[in-house]
């Protein structure tokens, strides 16, 4: 009988205190979360996250080729290629070749700063293909180079 009364007393004590123990544990957990959140806010105010510079990541605009016109006849050994600046371009990738796939390059410059490029030692009786792409050399997070703008000209054969 003593054991039964002891168990009954223990059960009643446990039933009466369980709710308050649970509330206390819940309050401590919330208090700990609030402390961590406050510390997190404090640290973020000291070291704010780096904001991405979206303007620096923008893909440069495609240049517009102006001279010589498509399929123009160039007399002489030199030609001056000209184009309008692409939006956001810092430099240009220029290629001149004797085939449309740009396998046989005659001239190439990966970091040309101006909007014109002079090609010399042209041979008569050939077609020349040229293309220009805008480049942003510091734009490593997205595309550094625009699409190529392509054109061609010919050097008529001597008669």
C-alpha positions in Angstrom: 0.0 0.0 0.0 2.9 2.4 0.8 4.3 1.8 -2.7 0.9 2.6 -4.3 0.6 5.8 -2.3 4.1 6.9 -3.3 3.5 6.2 -7.0 0.2 8.1 -6.8 1.9 11.1 -5.1 4.7 11.0 -7.7 2.1 10.9 -10.6 0.1 13.8 -9.2 3.3 15.9 -8.6 4.5 15.2 -12.1 1.1 16.0 -13.6 0.9 19.3 -11.8 4.5 20.4 -12.7 4.8 19.1 -16.2 2.9 22.0 -17.8 5.0 24.6 -16.0 8.3 22.8 -16.9 7.2 22.7 -20.6 6.4 26.4 -20.6 9.7 27.2 -19.0 11.7 25.2 -21.5 9.7 26.8 -24.4 10.5 30.3 -22.9 14.2 29.5 -22.6 14.3 28.2 -26.2 12.6 31.4 -27.5 15.0 33.5 -25.4 18.0 31.7 -26.9 16.6 32.2 -30.4 16.1 35.9 -29.7 19.7 36.2 -28.4 21.0 34.5 -31.6 18.8 36.6 -33.8 20.0 39.8 -32.1 23.6 38.7 -32.4 23.1 38.0 -36.1 21.6 41.4 -36.7 24.5 43.0 -34.8 27.1 41.1 -36.9 25.4 41.9 -40.2 25.3 45.6 -39.3 29.1 45.5 -38.8 29.8 43.4 -41.9 26.9 44.0 -44.4 26.7 41.6 -47.3 28.3 42.7 -50.5 25.8 43.9 -53.0 26.2 42.8 -56.6 27.1 45.6 -59.1 24.6 44.8 -61.8 25.9 47.5 -64.1 29.3 45.8 -64.1 27.8 42.5 -65.0 25.8 43.7 -68.0 26.7 42.1 -71.3 28.1 44.8 -73.7 26.1 45.8 -76.7 26.8 44.5 -80.2 28.8 47.1 -82.3 27.3 48.4 -85.5 29.7 48.1 -88.5 29.7 51.3 -90.7 32.6 51.1 -93.1 33.3 49.6 -95.6 29.8 48.7 -96.7 28.9 45.0 -97.2 30.6 43.6 -100.3 32.3 46.9 -101.1 35.2 46.9 -103.6 38.4 48.1 -102.0 41.2 49.2 -104.4 44.6 49.2 -102.8 46.5 47.3 -100.2 45.0 48.9 -97.1 41.5 49.4 -95.7 40.2 51.2 -92.6 37.4 49.2 -90.9 35.1 51.4 -88.8 32.1 50.7 -86.5 29.9 52.4 -83.9 30.7 51.7 -80.3 28.7 49.0 -78.6 26.9 50.0 -75.4 29.1 49.3 -72.3 32.1 48.2 -74.4 35.5 48.9 -73.0 37.4 47.4 -75.9 36.8 45.3 -79.0 37.8 41.9 -80.5 38.5 42.4 -84.2 39.1 39.7 -86.7 39.8 39.8 -90.5 40.0 36.5 -92.5 39.9 35.2 -96.1 37.1 32.7 -95.3 33.7 33.1 -93.7 34.5 30.7 -90.9 37.5 32.9 -89.8 39.9 29.9 -90.0 42.4 31.8 -92.2 43.0 35.0 -90.2 44.8 37.9 -91.8 44.6 40.2 -88.8 43.3 39.9 -85.2 43.3 42.0 -82.1 41.7 40.8 -78.8 41.8 44.1 -77.0 41.5 46.9 -79.5 40.6 50.2 -77.8 39.4 52.3 -80.8 36.3 52.1 -83.1 38.5 51.7 -86.2 41.1 49.2 -87.3 43.4 49.4 -90.3 44.3 46.3 -92.3 47.2 46.3 -94.7 48.8 44.0 -97.2 45.5 43.1 -98.9 45.9 40.9 -101.9 43.9 41.6 -105.1 41.2 39.2 -106.2 40.1 38.1 -102.8 37.1 38.3 -100.5 37.8 39.4 -96.9 35.5 38.8 -94.0 35.7 40.9 -90.9 33.9 40.9 -87.6 33.9 42.9 -84.3 32.6 42.1 -80.8 32.4 44.4 -77.8 34.3 43.3 -74.8 34.2 44.2 -71.1 37.5 42.6 -69.7 36.4 42.9 -66.1 33.1 41.2 -66.6 33.9 37.7 -65.5 30.6 36.9 -63.7 28.6 37.0 -66.9 29.4 37.2 -70.6 32.5 39.3 -71.3 31.9 39.6 -75.0 28.9 40.5 -77.2 28.0 38.7 -80.3 30.1 39.4 -83.3 28.9 41.9 -86.0 30.1 40.5 -89.3 30.6 42.0 -92.8 32.8 41.4 -95.8 34.5 43.3 -98.7 36.4 42.4 -101.8 39.6 43.4 -103.5 39.0 43.3 -107.2 41.6 41.6 -109.4 44.0 43.7 -111.3 43.1 44.0 -115.0 
